[in-house]
Amino acid sequence: MKDLALAQAKWRKSSYSGGANNCVELAVVGTRIAIRDSKSPERPVLVLSRARVRAFITGIRER
């Protein structure tokens, strides 16, 4: 993923985080979803397809 696209990404946290920096943040970057640790935004970012993110969230909800 190009650094420029990530630098311009609009990151958002879950409303459940309560404003603390102890969660993950998501950003739409083109056709993909970027995921990063809110405590360490300078660290590497995980970039997945929307389908992969959807499958991950579905799996969490089913537990």
N, CA, C and O atoms as CSV, one atom per row, in Angstrom:
chain,resi,resn,atom,element,x,y,z
A,1,MET,N,N,0.846,-1.169,0.000
A,1,MET,CA,C,0.000,0.000,0.000
A,1,MET,C,C,0.889,1.228,0.000
A,1,MET,O,O,1.854,1.304,0.760
A,2,LYS,N,N,0.577,2.158,-0.823
A,2,LYS,CA,C,1.414,3.348,-0.931
A,2,LYS,C,C,1.324,4.179,0.338
A,2,LYS,O,O,0.247,4.336,0.913
A,3,ASP,N,N,2.471,4.713,0.773
A,3,ASP,CA,C,2.514,5.533,1.981
A,3,ASP,C,C,1.619,6.756,1.861
A,3,ASP,O,O,1.003,7.169,2.843
A,4,LEU,N,N,1.538,7.344,0.666
A,4,LEU,CA,C,0.728,8.533,0.466
A,4,LEU,C,C,-0.741,8.233,0.730
A,4,LEU,O,O,-1.422,9.022,1.385
A,5,ALA,N,N,-1.232,7.124,0.238
A,5,ALA,CA,C,-2.631,6.749,0.466
A,5,ALA,C,C,-2.905,6.560,1.956
A,5,ALA,O,O,-3.951,6.981,2.448
A,6,LEU,N,N,-1.993,5.944,2.664
A,6,LEU,CA,C,-2.173,5.749,4.100
A,6,LEU,C,C,-2.060,7.065,4.856
A,6,LEU,O,O,-2.765,7.269,5.845
A,7,ALA,N,N,-1.194,7.952,4.411
A,7,ALA,CA,C,-1.034,9.247,5.070
A,7,ALA,C,C,-2.299,10.087,4.948
A,7,ALA,O,O,-2.599,10.897,5.825
A,8,GLN,N,N,-3.038,9.894,3.866
A,8,GLN,CA,C,-4.265,10.667,3.650
A,8,GLN,C,C,-5.518,9.944,4.151
A,8,GLN,O,O,-6.624,10.475,4.050
A,9,ALA,N,N,-5.348,8.760,4.680
A,9,ALA,CA,C,-6.484,7.961,5.145
A,9,ALA,C,C,-7.181,8.646,6.314
A,9,ALA,O,O,-6.546,9.306,7.136
A,10,LYS,N,N,-8.491,8.478,6.373
A,10,LYS,CA,C,-9.289,8.989,7.493
A,10,LYS,C,C,-9.557,7.836,8.434
A,10,LYS,O,O,-10.447,7.017,8.205
A,11,TRP,N,N,-8.770,7.788,9.499
A,11,TRP,CA,C,-8.842,6.693,10.461
A,11,TRP,C,C,-10.002,6.898,11.412
A,11,TRP,O,O,-10.319,8.028,11.784
A,12,ARG,N,N,-10.642,5.794,11.808
A,12,ARG,CA,C,-11.726,5.884,12.779
A,12,ARG,C,C,-11.660,4.717,13.748
A,12,ARG,O,O,-11.240,3.612,13.406
A,13,LYS,N,N,-12.093,5.005,14.976
A,13,LYS,CA,C,-12.118,4.003,16.034
A,13,LYS,C,C,-13.555,3.613,16.315
A,13,LYS,O,O,-14.489,4.321,15.941
A,14,SER,N,N,-13.717,2.509,16.961
A,14,SER,CA,C,-15.030,2.085,17.405
A,14,SER,C,C,-15.560,3.061,18.452
A,14,SER,O,O,-14.799,3.597,19.257
A,15,SER,N,N,-16.857,3.280,18.431
A,15,SER,CA,C,-17.470,4.130,19.455
A,15,SER,C,C,-17.369,3.476,20.832
A,15,SER,O,O,-17.535,4.148,21.850
A,16,TYR,N,N,-17.104,2.194,20.869
A,16,TYR,CA,C,-16.949,1.474,22.135
A,16,TYR,C,C,-15.601,1.736,22.797
A,16,TYR,O,O,-15.401,1.353,23.949
A,17,SER,N,N,-14.685,2.374,22.100
A,17,SER,CA,C,-13.349,2.596,22.667
A,17,SER,C,C,-13.356,3.651,23.756
A,17,SER,O,O,-12.418,3.710,24.551
A,18,GLY,N,N,-14.368,4.474,23.817
A,18,GLY,CA,C,-14.443,5.495,24.860
A,18,GLY,C,C,-13.375,6.557,24.743
A,18,GLY,O,O,-13.088,7.243,25.724
A,19,GLY,N,N,-12.782,6.714,23.587
A,19,GLY,CA,C,-11.769,7.735,23.374
A,19,GLY,C,C,-10.378,7.324,23.808
A,19,GLY,O,O,-9.419,8.061,23.579
A,20,ALA,N,N,-10.247,6.178,24.423
A,20,ALA,CA,C,-8.931,5.704,24.861
A,20,ALA,C,C,-8.150,5.178,23.656
A,20,ALA,O,O,-8.734,4.843,22.626
A,21,ASN,N,N,-6.854,5.111,23.793
A,21,ASN,CA,C,-6.003,4.587,22.716
A,21,ASN,C,C,-5.663,3.126,22.956
A,21,ASN,O,O,-4.493,2.745,22.975
A,22,ASN,N,N,-6.682,2.324,23.138
A,22,ASN,CA,C,-6.433,0.901,23.380
A,22,ASN,C,C,-7.316,0.041,22.468
A,22,ASN,O,O,-7.942,-0.925,22.905
A,23,CYS,N,N,-7.342,0.414,21.220
A,23,CYS,CA,C,-8.166,-0.332,20.276
A,23,CYS,C,C,-7.525,-0.278,18.890
A,23,CYS,O,O,-6.429,0.257,18.720
A,24,VAL,N,N,-8.204,-0.826,17.931
A,24,VAL,CA,C,-7.736,-0.737,16.558
A,24,VAL,C,C,-8.490,0.373,15.843
A,24,VAL,O,O,-9.596,0.743,16.234
A,25,GLU,N,N,-7.875,0.897,14.790
A,25,GLU,CA,C,-8.513,1.903,13.954
A,25,GLU,C,C,-8.606,1.354,12.541
A,25,GLU,O,O,-7.738,0.601,12.099
A,26,LEU,N,N,-9.654,1.732,11.840
A,26,LEU,CA,C,-9.863,1.302,10.463
A,26,LEU,C,C,-9.919,2.512,9.548
A,26,LEU,O,O,-10.333,3.597,9.957
A,27,ALA,N,N,-9.496,2.314,8.299
A,27,ALA,CA,C,-9.600,3.347,7.281
A,27,ALA,C,C,-9.837,2.680,5.936
A,27,ALA,O,O,-9.246,1.645,5.629
A,28,VAL,N,N,-10.701,3.279,5.144
A,28,VAL,CA,C,-10.919,2.797,3.783
A,28,VAL,C,C,-9.841,3.415,2.915
A,28,VAL,O,O,-9.680,4.635,2.881
A,29,VAL,N,N,-9.106,2.571,2.214
A,29,VAL,CA,C,-8.027,3.026,1.331
A,29,VAL,C,C,-8.262,2.360,-0.027
A,29,VAL,O,O,-7.899,1.204,-0.245
A,30,GLY,N,N,-8.872,3.113,-0.918
A,30,GLY,CA,C,-9.222,2.539,-2.217
A,30,GLY,C,C,-10.255,1.440,-2.039
A,30,GLY,O,O,-11.320,1.673,-1.468
A,31,THR,N,N,-9.950,0.262,-2.517
A,31,THR,CA,C,-10.873,-0.868,-2.397
A,31,THR,C,C,-10.552,-1.751,-1.199
A,31,THR,O,O,-11.153,-2.814,-1.039
A,32,ARG,N,N,-9.631,-1.338,-0.369
A,32,ARG,CA,C,-9.173,-2.139,0.765
A,32,ARG,C,C,-9.460,-1.431,2.090
A,32,ARG,O,O,-9.811,-0.251,2.123
A,33,ILE,N,N,-9.301,-2.181,3.173
A,33,ILE,CA,C,-9.448,-1.649,4.521
A,33,ILE,C,C,-8.092,-1.745,5.215
A,33,ILE,O,O,-7.475,-2.810,5.257
A,34,ALA,N,N,-7.644,-0.625,5.753
A,34,ALA,CA,C,-6.383,-0.594,6.499
A,34,ALA,C,C,-6.721,-0.654,7.991
A,34,ALA,O,O,-7.689,-0.046,8.447
A,35,ILE,N,N,-5.913,-1.390,8.732
A,35,ILE,CA,C,-6.126,-1.586,10.160
A,35,ILE,C,C,-4.816,-1.290,10.880
A,35,ILE,O,O,-3.753,-1.760,10.474
A,36,ARG,N,N,-4.904,-0.501,11.958
A,36,ARG,CA,C,-3.696,-0.204,12.735
A,36,ARG,C,C,-4.019,-0.161,14.224
A,36,ARG,O,O,-5.178,-0.048,14.622
A,37,ASP,N,N,-2.989,-0.250,15.021
A,37,ASP,CA,C,-3.094,-0.178,16.480
A,37,ASP,C,C,-3.140,1.297,16.872
A,37,ASP,O,O,-2.237,2.054,16.517
A,38,SER,N,N,-4.167,1.711,17.591
A,38,SER,CA,C,-4.289,3.123,17.954
A,38,SER,C,C,-3.198,3.576,18.925
A,38,SER,O,O,-2.884,4.765,18.991
A,39,LYS,N,N,-2.619,2.637,19.679
A,39,LYS,CA,C,-1.528,2.996,20.596
A,39,LYS,C,C,-0.228,3.283,19.867
A,39,LYS,O,O,0.618,4.031,20.357
A,40,SER,N,N,-0.073,2.680,18.685
A,40,SER,CA,C,1.181,2.811,17.933
A,40,SER,C,C,0.883,3.033,16.441
A,40,SER,O,O,1.174,2.164,15.619
A,41,PRO,N,N,0.311,4.179,16.094
A,41,PRO,CA,C,-0.068,4.413,14.701
A,41,PRO,C,C,1.101,4.472,13.725
A,41,PRO,O,O,0.901,4.383,12.514
A,42,GLU,N,N,2.300,4.620,14.234
A,42,GLU,CA,C,3.479,4.689,13.368
A,42,GLU,C,C,3.970,3.299,12.947
A,42,GLU,O,O,4.795,3.179,12.041
A,43,ARG,N,N,3.471,2.268,13.593
A,43,ARG,CA,C,3.889,0.894,13.283
A,43,ARG,C,C,3.243,0.421,11.983
A,43,ARG,O,O,2.345,1.091,11.473
A,44,PRO,N,N,3.668,-0.693,11.444
A,44,PRO,CA,C,3.103,-1.199,10.185
A,44,PRO,C,C,1.583,-1.381,10.252
A,44,PRO,O,O,1.012,-1.659,11.307
A,45,VAL,N,N,0.967,-1.216,9.111
A,45,VAL,CA,C,-0.485,-1.278,8.971
A,45,VAL,C,C,-0.854,-2.566,8.243
A,45,VAL,O,O,-0.173,-2.975,7.302
A,46,LEU,N,N,-1.921,-3.192,8.680
A,46,LEU,CA,C,-2.451,-4.373,8.020
A,46,LEU,C,C,-3.489,-3.910,7.000
A,46,LEU,O,O,-4.401,-3.159,7.347
A,47,VAL,N,N,-3.364,-4.346,5.753
A,47,VAL,CA,C,-4.298,-3.954,4.702
A,47,VAL,C,C,-4.948,-5.218,4.142
A,47,VAL,O,O,-4.268,-6.127,3.664
A,48,LEU,N,N,-6.278,-5.254,4.212
A,48,LEU,CA,C,-7.039,-6.427,3.804
A,48,LEU,C,C,-8.154,-6.042,2.832
A,48,LEU,O,O,-8.547,-4.879,2.742
A,49,SER,N,N,-8.645,-7.029,2.119
A,49,SER,CA,C,-9.806,-6.795,1.263
A,49,SER,C,C,-11.030,-6.613,2.159
A,49,SER,O,O,-11.032,-7.032,3.316
A,50,ARG,N,N,-12.054,-5.991,1.618
A,50,ARG,CA,C,-13.298,-5.818,2.372
A,50,ARG,C,C,-13.883,-7.177,2.750
A,50,ARG,O,O,-14.418,-7.340,3.847
A,51,ALA,N,N,-13.783,-8.143,1.854
A,51,ALA,CA,C,-14.319,-9.479,2.126
A,51,ALA,C,C,-13.623,-10.124,3.316
A,51,ALA,O,O,-14.277,-10.759,4.144
A,52,ARG,N,N,-12.310,-9.969,3.412
A,52,ARG,CA,C,-11.560,-10.546,4.541
A,52,ARG,C,C,-11.961,-9.886,5.862
A,52,ARG,O,O,-12.129,-10.563,6.876
A,53,VAL,N,N,-12.113,-8.557,5.841
A,53,VAL,CA,C,-12.514,-7.839,7.056
A,53,VAL,C,C,-13.925,-8.253,7.454
A,53,VAL,O,O,-14.196,-8.480,8.633
A,54,ARG,N,N,-14.816,-8.354,6.488
A,54,ARG,CA,C,-16.192,-8.764,6.758
A,54,ARG,C,C,-16.224,-10.166,7.376
A,54,ARG,O,O,-16.958,-10.402,8.336
A,55,ALA,N,N,-15.441,-11.086,6.837
A,55,ALA,CA,C,-15.380,-12.441,7.370
A,55,ALA,C,C,-14.829,-12.452,8.799
A,55,ALA,O,O,-15.323,-13.196,9.647
A,56,PHE,N,N,-13.835,-11.650,9.063
A,56,PHE,CA,C,-13.246,-11.538,10.401
A,56,PHE,C,C,-14.289,-11.034,11.402
A,56,PHE,O,O,-14.459,-11.615,12.474
A,57,ILE,N,N,-14.983,-9.951,11.046
A,57,ILE,CA,C,-15.996,-9.372,11.947
A,57,ILE,C,C,-17.139,-10.355,12.157
A,57,ILE,O,O,-17.634,-10.489,13.276
A,58,THR,N,N,-17.563,-11.040,11.115
A,58,THR,CA,C,-18.624,-12.042,11.246
A,58,THR,C,C,-18.193,-13.137,12.214
A,58,THR,O,O,-18.976,-13.567,13.061
A,59,GLY,N,N,-16.955,-13.583,12.089
A,59,GLY,CA,C,-16.436,-14.604,12.996
A,59,GLY,C,C,-16.432,-14.157,14.436
A,59,GLY,O,O,-16.740,-14.943,15.332
A,60,ILE,N,N,-16.087,-12.903,14.674
A,60,ILE,CA,C,-16.080,-12.363,16.050
A,60,ILE,C,C,-17.497,-12.333,16.596
A,60,ILE,O,O,-17.731,-12.738,17.735
A,61,ARG,N,N,-18.422,-11.870,15.815
A,61,ARG,CA,C,-19.818,-11.755,16.260
A,61,ARG,C,C,-20.430,-13.109,16.581
A,61,ARG,O,O,-21.307,-13.203,17.440
A,62,GLU,N,N,-19.985,-14.148,15.910
A,62,GLU,CA,C,-20.533,-15.478,16.110
A,62,GLU,C,C,-20.017,-16.171,17.356
A,62,GLU,O,O,-20.546,-17.213,17.743
A,63,ARG,N,N,-19.006,-15.623,17.985
A,63,ARG,CA,C,-18.435,-16.256,19.191
A,63,ARG,C,C,-19.250,-15.966,20.405
A,63,ARG,O,O,-18.913,-16.419,21.498
